[in-house]
Amino acid sequence: MSVRRLLSTTAAMGATAWALALLTPSIADMTGALMSAQRTADSAGAEALVLAGAGLLAWGVWAWGALGLLLTAASALPGVLGHAADALTGVVLPYGARRGAALALGIGLGVAGPLAGTALVVVSAPPAAAGATTAPVPDWPGAVALPDWPSDTAPAPATMQPPGPAPSDVPALPDWPAPPAVGEHVVVRGDCLWDIAAARLSRQLGRTASTPEVARATSAWWAANAAVIGPDPDVLLPGQVLRPPPA
């Protein structure tokens, strides 16, 4: 789980709750207004009922999102607690919302990139020794040109060549790209690393993979293709060829 994404998501949810508290009446007042709808409409008008309904709906959506994020974060824990939270997450959130919550919290992506512990070996050519000079090449005299004496032998008869297209007239074959190898995935518009890892993992398992399993598979795909994807696993470009991580 990415600590930076966890803190930023928590701050965003807190700012949303603060804005709702400023823009809407208290939950008790809105609930009382809806419970006494006729009296509220007679005293404050129908606009008060609309405001109370919209405010309670906004708070309900916020509470649903906060619960989904909390369960998604708890599903990354090991043991029975993580499995129970993952099962509840599947009940509370649909698949698309679970994927968005996992990306928002950075589950499976880690704090550092996949190349954090990889050493890069750079081999450079040895510098030339100081004062070393190349040996001079002797200026040998060129070969003496011989006079062009006429030949006594008759020239060989020319052979007839069948007519054919000139080399420049032959059309060049297009340089088609090589087809992807078995197991590789060519990125098309709309692909994301989470969907690619989830689809491949579900086919391997023969069932729908859970959110922590997909998160770990997404991290493995990123680590195996970091040189192609770059530092941001959320950005894929059409035409990129991704290789599956080693089993």
C-alpha positions in Angstrom: 0.0 0.0 0.0 1.3 3.4 -0.9 1.5 5.7 2.1 1.4 8.8 0.0 -1.8 7.7 -1.8 -3.4 6.7 1.5 -2.7 10.1 3.0 -3.9 12.0 0.0 -7.1 9.9 -0.3 -7.8 10.4 3.4 -7.3 14.2 3.1 -9.6 14.3 0.1 -12.4 12.5 1.9 -11.9 14.8 5.0 -12.1 17.9 2.8 -15.3 16.5 1.2 -16.9 15.9 4.6 -15.9 19.5 5.7 -17.5 20.9 2.5 -20.7 19.0 3.1 -20.9 20.2 6.7 -20.6 23.8 5.5 -23.1 23.5 2.6 -25.9 21.4 4.2 -27.8 21.6 7.5 -27.1 19.0 10.2 -28.1 15.4 9.6 -30.6 15.6 12.5 -32.3 18.7 11.0 -32.5 17.2 7.5 -33.9 14.0 8.9 -36.5 15.8 11.0 -37.5 17.9 8.0 -38.2 14.9 5.9 -40.0 13.1 8.7 -42.4 16.1 9.0 -42.6 16.8 5.3 -46.0 18.5 5.3 -45.1 20.8 8.2 -41.7 21.6 6.6 -43.4 22.4 3.3 -46.0 24.7 4.9 -43.5 26.6 7.1 -40.3 26.7 4.9 -41.5 25.8 1.5 -40.8 22.9 -0.8 -37.2 24.0 -1.3 -36.4 23.0 2.2 -37.5 19.4 1.5 -35.4 19.3 -1.7 -32.4 20.7 0.2 -32.8 18.1 3.0 -33.2 15.2 0.5 -30.1 16.3 -1.5 -28.1 16.8 1.7 -28.9 13.3 3.1 -28.2 11.8 -0.3 -24.8 13.5 -0.5 -23.9 12.3 3.0 -25.0 8.8 2.1 -22.8 8.7 -0.9 -19.9 10.0 1.1 -20.4 7.3 3.8 -20.6 4.6 1.2 -17.3 5.7 -0.4 -15.6 6.0 3.0 -16.8 2.5 4.0 -15.6 1.1 0.6 -12.1 2.7 1.0 -11.8 1.4 4.6 -12.7 -2.1 3.6 -10.4 -2.0 0.6 -7.5 -0.9 2.8 -8.3 -3.6 5.4 -8.4 -6.2 2.6 -4.7 -5.8 2.1 -4.1 -7.1 5.7 -2.9 -10.7 6.0 -4.9 -13.4 7.7 -8.6 -13.8 8.4 -9.2 -10.1 8.8 -8.0 -9.4 5.3 -10.1 -12.2 3.8 -13.2 -11.0 5.6 -12.6 -7.4 4.5 -12.2 -8.6 0.9 -15.4 -10.5 1.1 -17.3 -7.5 2.5 -15.7 -5.3 -0.2 -17.2 -7.5 -2.9 -20.6 -6.9 -1.3 -20.3 -3.2 -0.7 -18.6 -2.1 -3.9 -19.0 -3.2 -7.5 -15.9 -4.3 -9.5 -15.2 -0.9 -11.1 -15.5 0.8 -7.7 -13.2 -1.8 -6.1 -10.6 -1.2 -8.8 -10.8 2.6 -8.4 -10.5 2.3 -4.6 -7.4 0.0 -4.9 -5.8 2.5 -7.3 -6.6 5.4 -5.1 -5.0 3.7 -2.1 -2.1 2.3 -4.1 -2.6 -1.2 -3.0 0.0 -3.6 -4.5 2.1 -0.8 -5.9 4.4 -0.2 -2.9 6.0 2.9 -1.7 9.0 2.7 -4.0 9.1 1.9 -7.7 10.0 -1.6 -8.9 13.5 -0.5 -9.9 14.4 0.8 -6.4 16.8 -2.1 -5.7 18.1 -2.7 -9.2 21.7 -1.8 -9.8 22.6 -0.4 -13.2 26.0 -1.5 -14.4 27.6 0.9 -16.9 30.6 -0.4 -18.9 32.7 2.3 -20.4 35.6 2.0 -22.7 39.1 2.3 -21.1 40.6 5.8 -21.6 43.5 6.0 -23.9 46.9 6.2 -22.2 48.3 9.7 -21.8 50.9 10.5 -24.4 50.0 7.5 -26.6 50.2 8.2 -30.3 49.2 6.0 -33.2 52.0 4.6 -35.3 52.4 6.5 -38.6 51.4 4.7 -41.7 54.2 4.6 -44.3 53.4 6.4 -47.5 54.1 3.5 -50.0 54.2 4.4 -53.6 51.1 3.4 -55.6 51.1 0.8 -58.3 52.4 1.9 -61.7 49.6 2.1 -64.3 50.2 -0.2 -67.3 49.4 1.0 -70.8 46.2 -0.2 -72.3 47.5 -2.4 -75.2 44.9 -3.7 -77.6 44.1 -7.4 -77.0 44.8 -10.0 -79.7 41.8 -12.2 -78.7 38.4 -11.6 -80.1 35.8 -10.4 -77.6 33.4 -13.0 -76.3 29.9 -12.8 -77.9 27.4 -11.1 -75.6 24.7 -13.3 -74.2 21.1 -12.3 -74.5 19.5 -11.6 -71.2 15.7 -12.1 -70.9 13.9 -8.9 -70.3 13.0 -8.2 -66.7 12.3 -5.4 -64.4 15.1 -3.2 -63.3 16.1 -3.5 -59.6 14.6 -0.1 -58.9 11.3 -1.2 -60.4 10.7 -4.0 -57.9 8.4 -2.7 -55.1 9.9 -2.9 -51.6 8.1 -5.1 -49.2 6.5 -3.3 -46.2 8.3 -3.7 -42.9 5.5 -5.2 -40.9 6.1 -5.5 -37.1 6.7 -8.9 -35.8 3.7 -10.5 -34.1 3.7 -10.6 -30.3 5.1 -13.7 -28.7 2.9 -16.1 -26.8 1.8 -14.6 -23.5 2.6 -11.0 -24.4 0.0 -8.3 -24.4 -0.1 -5.4 -26.9 -1.7 -2.3 -25.3 -4.7 -0.8 -27.1 -6.6 2.4 -26.4 -8.5 2.1 -23.1 -6.3 -0.6 -21.5 -5.1 -0.3 -17.9 -2.6 -2.4 -16.1 -5.2 -3.5 -13.5 -7.6 -4.9 -16.1 -4.7 -6.7 -17.9 -3.4 -8.3 -14.7 -7.0 -9.2 -13.5 -7.9 -10.9 -16.8 -4.7 -12.9 -17.1 -4.9 -13.9 -13.4 -8.5 -15.0 -13.6 -7.8 -17.2 -16.6 -4.9 -18.8 -14.8 -6.9 -19.4 -11.6 -10.1 -20.4 -13.4 -12.1 -18.0 -11.2 -12.5 -14.3 -10.5 -9.4 -13.1 -8.7 -9.8 -11.2 -5.5 -8.8 -7.6 -5.0 -5.5 -8.3 -3.1 -4.6 -11.0 -5.7 -5.2 -8.6 -8.6 -3.2 -5.9 -6.7 -0.2 -8.2 -6.3 -0.5 -9.3 -9.9 -0.6 -5.6 -11.0 2.6 -4.9 -9.1 4.3 -7.9 -10.7 3.3 -6.8 -14.2 4.6 -3.3 -13.5 7.9 -4.7 -12.1 8.3 -6.9 -15.2 7.6 -4.1 -17.7 9.0 -1.0 -15.8 11.3 -0.2 -18.7 8.4 0.0 -21.1 5.7 1.5 -18.8 7.9 4.0 -16.9 7.4 5.4 -13.4 3.6 5.7 -13.5 1.7 2.4 -13.8 -1.5 4.2 -14.6 -0.3 5.5 -17.9 -0.2 3.0 -20.8 0.4 3.9 -24.4 -1.2 2.1 -27.4 1.3 -0.2 -29.1 3.4 -1.0 -26.0 4.2 -4.7 -25.7 3.9 -6.0 -22.1 5.5 -9.3 -21.1 3.9 -11.4 -18.3 5.8 -11.6 -15.1 7.7 -14.8 -14.3 5.6 -17.4 -12.6 
